[in-house]
Amino acid sequence: MSEERFGEFVLVRRHEQGHVAELVLDRPKAMNAVSTEMARCLAGACAALGEDRDVRVVVLTSTHERAFCVGADLKERNSFSDADLLRQRPVTRGAYTAVLELPVPTVAAVHGFALGGGFELALACDVIVADRTAVVGLPEVSVGVIPGGGGTQLLPRRVGAARAAELIFSARRVEAVEAGELGLVDQVVEAGRDREEALALAARIAGNSPVGLRAAKRALRLGQGLDLRAGLEVEDAAWRAVAFSGDRAEGVAAFNERRKPEWPGE
């Protein structure tokens, strides 16, 4: 496994087997609160991962024992003028967008607190694996703002408009079991096993065609919110992008020859 640091607060681990990369939140002294500098680190790491054709799946993890991410760095913001806050906005927004727009499947491994912007980072991923210590929520209205990292748009896409409204308006925190029941997270695992289970899931995903994975993610994301006819056109465009690829030829050949595919990735 190789490691590469992006600034002080974000680490990327590339696992030697399986084409899986970990995007690691590493600001433990602040429970991974997203400062301006951490947002820059995160965006930079995502840009590098998005360009790495060897990476098929990204797992978002945390080095803090009791938190995934507690959201925006409110201590930093307490010193901001209005002009400072306005200047910070494109930087922080860019970080959340960078996670959301990663072209490969993404899995969040959540334990402890994932609140506000921290939960929004998880929501930006395709699948959320949470252990039983996880506590999630979007409490922004309790401090006079709204979710600004995608929460008002991503949460209703997961749980529906009414459920999202109740959770955002009440600012309440939701523990792991209820979060699983409501669909706020996708898998609830035993305490301390979120990273292990997320990496195992990522390894299973990464065994599939890299061309197919990127195209499937593109179709899923672009088709959200469209009517059925328009969504099927999005799907058809993605199908055409893979139908004549080397991966498609190798996948069919491997199936007929009863062997494991050796994906060319093109």
N, C-alpha and C positions, 0 to 999 in steps of 0.2 A: 504494500500500500504506500502510495506517495502522498505527500502533503504540500500544499501551497497556500501561503497566507496572503490575504487581500486586506492590506491595512492592518490595523491593530485588532479588529473585532470580528473578522470573518475568516474561516478556514475552509479550504476545499480538500477533501480526501478522495483520491481516486483509487478505488479498490482494484487490485491487479486481476482478479477473476470476476468476470461477469459484466463488465462495462457499466458498473454502477459508481456514481460519484455522490459523496456526501457534501452538502452545503451546510456548514456548521456555524451556528450563532455562538460567538465566543466572547461575550462581555460579561463574565460571571459576577464581577463586582457590582454591576447594576442590574442583575437578573435579566440581562439581554435587552434592557430598555433601548429603544431605537433612537439614538442621537443623530445629529446631522452627519457626523463622520461615519457612524455605523451604516447609515443609509447609503453613503457613497461606496463603502466597502461591499455591501450587499449587491448593489447594482453592478459593480465591477466584476465581482465573482460570477454573477449570472451571465454577463456578456461573454466571459471566457468559456463558461460551460456551454452556452448556446452555440458557440462556434466550434466546439470540440466534437467532431463526428464520431469519435470513439465512445462517447458517453451516450448511453441509451436510456438511462433512468437517473433521476436526481432524488436523493432523500434529504429532506430538511430536518436537521437535528440541533440539539442544544448541549452545551457543556455544563450548564448549571443543574445541580441535583434537584432543585425544587421548582424550577421554572423552565418553560419553553421560551417564553418572551412575555414581559409584562406590558408591552405596548410602547407608546411614545415616551421619550425621556422628559418627564414633566419638570424635573429639576432644571434641566437646560432651558426649557421653554419659559420657566418662571422669570428668567432674566431677559427674555426677548422683548423688544419693542414690537409694535405692529409691523414695522418695516422689516425687522429680522424674521418674523414669522412668515411674512409674504415671500421673502427670499428663500426661506427653507422649504416652502411648499413643493416646488418642482423637484427638489432633491429627494425628499421623503416619498413623494408620489412616484418618482422614478424607480425607487427601490421595490415598492410593492408591485408596480407594473412589470419590472424585470423578472420577478418570480412568476407572476401570472403568465407572462409571455415566453417562458422557457419552452422550446419547441419539442421537448421530450416529456414523457410521463413523469410526474412528480408525486412524491409521497411525503407527507409530514409525519414525523414521529413526535408525539406530544405527551409531555408529562408535567405535572405541577401546573403552575399558572400559565394560561394562554389567554391573555386579556387584551381588549382593545386592538391596537395594531398587531399585537402578538397573535391573536386569533385570526386577524385578517391575513397574516402571512400564511397560516395554515389553510385558510379558506382559498387562498390563491393556488394551492396545490390541488392535484386531481383526486387524491385519496388521503384521508386523515386516519392514522392509527394512533389511538390514545391509550395510555395505561390508566389504571384505576385511581391514580392520584390526580388525574387531570381535572382542572377547573377552567371552563371556557366562558367567554362572554364578551359583549360589546357595551361597556359601561360609559361611553363617551358623553352621553347627555347628562350624566351626573357631574361632569366637570365643565359643562357649558359649551361643548362642541358636538359634532356628530362623527360617526365612523367615516374616516377619510382615506382609508387604504383599500377601498373596494367593498367594505362590509355591507353597505346599504344595497349593493347590487348582487354580491355573491351569496349572501345569506338567503335571500328569498329564492334564489335559484336552487338552493339545497332543500329548503324546508317550506317554501310557499310564502306568499305575501303576508298573510295574517299572523303566522307563527313568527316570522322575522320581525314584524311590527311589535308584537308583544315583547320579544326579547330585547329589541333595541330601545323601545320606549321605557321599559321597566329597568333597564340597565342591570338586570340581575345576572348573577353568576350561576353557571350550571355545572354540576359535578358529572363525572365521567359516565356513570350508568344512565342517568337521564339524558345526557348528551347523545349517547348511543341510541336511546329509544326515540329521540326527536330527530335523529339524522344529522345532528350537528357534527358528529364524527362518524366514521364508517366502520371502524373496528375498535372494540374495547378489549384490552389484553391485561394480563396480570401486572401488578406494579413492578416497575423496573424493566419491563420487556418491550417497551414501545420501540426503541431503536432496533433491537434484535428482530422483532417481528416485521418492522418496516423494511429493513434490509433484506429479509427473507422474501418478502413480497416483491421488492425491487428486483431481486435476482431472478425470480420466476418471470417477471415481465421482460427483463433484459434478454431472456433466452429467445425471444421472438424477433421477427424481422425489424431492424432499425428503420428501414424505409416505411414499413407498414405501421410501426408505432407512431412515427412523426405524422404520417398522413391521417391516421385514426384520430390522433389528438386534435389535429387541425380541423377535421370534420366535426368532431364533438364540440369544439369551442365555437367555430364559426356558425354552426347550425343552431346554437342556443338562441331562443327568442324568435326564430323565424317560423313562418307557417310551414306546414308539412311539405307543400310543393317546393318552396324555396329551399328548405332543408335538404330535400332529396337531390336538388341540383348541386348543393354544396358537397353532398356525399359522392355524387357522380364525378365531380371534378377531382376529388381526392382519390377515388377509385382509378380514374384514368392516369393519375400521377404515379400509381404503383403497378398498374396492370402490365406494363411493358418494362418493368425494372428487372435488374439482375436478381434482386431478392425474390421476386415472384417466380422467376425461372428456377432458381435454386430451391425454393420451398416446394414446388411441385415435383421436381426431380427427387428431392430427399424423401418426400412422402412415398413416391412410387418405388424408391429403392430401399425403403425402410431403414433409413439412417438419420442421424441428427444433421440438420442443415448447417452449412458453413456460409453464413450470410456475407455477401460481398458489400452490403451496405450502400447499394446504389441501384 
